[in-house]
Amino acid sequence: MAQLISGKEISAAIRAELKEETARLKEQDVVPGLAVVLVGDDPASKVYVRNKKRACEELGYYSEEHTLPADTTQEQLLELVKRLNGDERIHGILVQLPLPRQIDEQSVIAAIDPDKDVDAFHPVNVGRIMIGDYRFVPCTPAGVIELLERSGVELEGKECVVIGRSNIVGKPMAMLLLHKNATVTICHSRTKDLADVVRRADVVVVAIGRPKFLTGDMLKKGAVVIDVGTSRLPDGKLCGDADFVSCEAVCSQITPVPGGVGPMTITMLMKNTLTAAKMRAGL
Ligand code: NAP
């Protein structure tokens, strides 16, 4: 039977480290500060924002929540971003996506000071990840790397297959694995003979949003499976992109959904915010 990679446990361990470091920074009068901006009242986004606020409280960060009405104009949002860029208490700015239709997401992301872009979505930070000289790493792929490394999974020289090529998960995921000296293949909806490609992999990261897409017969025996997918089934239950039962019978380690990648994402946001605060303080 496969070993479970617990995002809950690994996330708790990282948060304990961050809490300790935050306490040490406070002795030097540095308090990491995160501003979360929410436009509109999307229920899922509200939950994410609340969880981010709670994480800040738990770790001893300063946090601000800016909730703007759904009819906010792009100019109004850009004005707020500009103000937060200049606020000394704020080290990280996170604008919760998606934004309402009247606002151009890329313009808003580009307006965030790259040194405060703790989501690592700004083109400057995306470029830095590409060349391997980065301070912030996109939270979900960074969480996956932590899960792998803290579970003793060796990446150097290994065949890694990433399924999904989105800008927030698949592409940066592939780059981070490449920087760990893995041999990386990216699959997407136009990939031919996807199962044959996946069967080569020592490590499979699946991030497509299709419940139970990855099945055990697509895996090499002993592969490691990281399931990023989170879909809601008709009964309301959360479901990953891997068919847990058939994959578990073949692989050596696997993340559950929920309790795998999910808990890591906010923790990595907290890590990026701490990094931003240290950078600002010249530490
Ligand atoms: P996305 O932007 O919708 O991208 C989906 C990707 O999957 C695309 O590249 C698409 O290929 C590919 N794809 C779709 N169907 C496919 C198929 N049948 N075979 C191969 N590739 C296929 O999604 P995302 O934002 O990356 O998110 C992916 C999943 O991860 C979602 O379930 C999301 O909820 C979850 N997620 C979880 C966390 C977390 O914290 N746990 C964070 C972020 C996302 P094309 O490019 O060819 O269309």
Residues whose N, C-alpha, C, O or C-beta is under 5 A from the ligand:
A	BS01	NAP	T140 G164 R165 S166 V169 G170 C187 H188 S189 R190 A207 I208 G209 V228 G229 T230 S231 V261 G262 T265
